[in-house]
Amino acid sequence: MTANFRQYLTGWGMAEGADGDLDYFRSGLAQPQFNGVVRVRSLDAVEQSTAIARDRLAGVPWWWWVGPDSPAGTSSALAEHGGQEVTTIPVMVRPLDQAVEPVESPAGLRIEEVADHGRLSELVRTYSASMGVAPSLEPEIVRIESQRRDNADIVRLAAVLEDRVVGTTVVIAAHDVAGIFIVHVADTHRRHGIGTALTAAALRVGQDRGMRLAALAASPAGEPLYRRFAFVAVSQYRLFTFPA
């Protein structure tokens, strides 16, 4: 599960980074989701590791992800060296040998696999707006998405209504896990079952690709939805930032 999550996050980096015990990624985008540290393998030199991170990621906003693959005590060590906790995100999993129950979708809604540049641009525009990403960053996000080295593992899904993309999700099928990311619905179409339809479709992608588990990091708004699909919380990510 954590290997799947690391693959997703480091895929945003134009050059993946590894300095000793530190694994990080940098896209250069002015958005913290797209730059950060995914783990430090050892706390023996945590002061040096935090200094390296701050140097390598200078000039862009970034987060340090402390998850189940981080050494015990990482959060306390980061706090001692200037890290400030931003939020905690539950990690939820669901076995994929369970059937995905049919869901009722809004009339006219289609869930489509994104296979061309035009739809990819719409996908990025939709999730960027939902995430609060500046429109000026969208062309670069599209470029990075289209050039990810792991695109063979990725299925991008768009919820389409009246030929307009109104919802998104991305599935990475790797390490025996279907990692579900970027589940977003346009503000104007929320609470109509679109997120439910996207989640069901993502689970079917994982089943079709022969994955054993589905896993995701849940937002507070999304957690009740995922529990209805029998996801259970098994761990968490704690996100830290380091003021300039």
Buried (B, 14 or more C-beta within 10 A) or exposed (E): BBEBBBBBBBBBBEEBBEEEBBBBBBBBBBBBBBBBBBBBBEBEBBEBBBEBBBEBBEEBBBBBBBBEBBBEEBBEBBEEBEBEBEEEBBBBBBEBEEEBEEBEBBEEBEBBEBEEEEBBBBBBBBBBBBEEBEEEBBEBBBEBBEEBEEEEBBBBBBBBBEEEBBBBBBBBBBBBBBBBBBBBBBEEBBEBBBBBBBBBBBBBBBBEBEBEBBBBBBBEEBBEBBBEBBBEEEBBBBBBBBEE
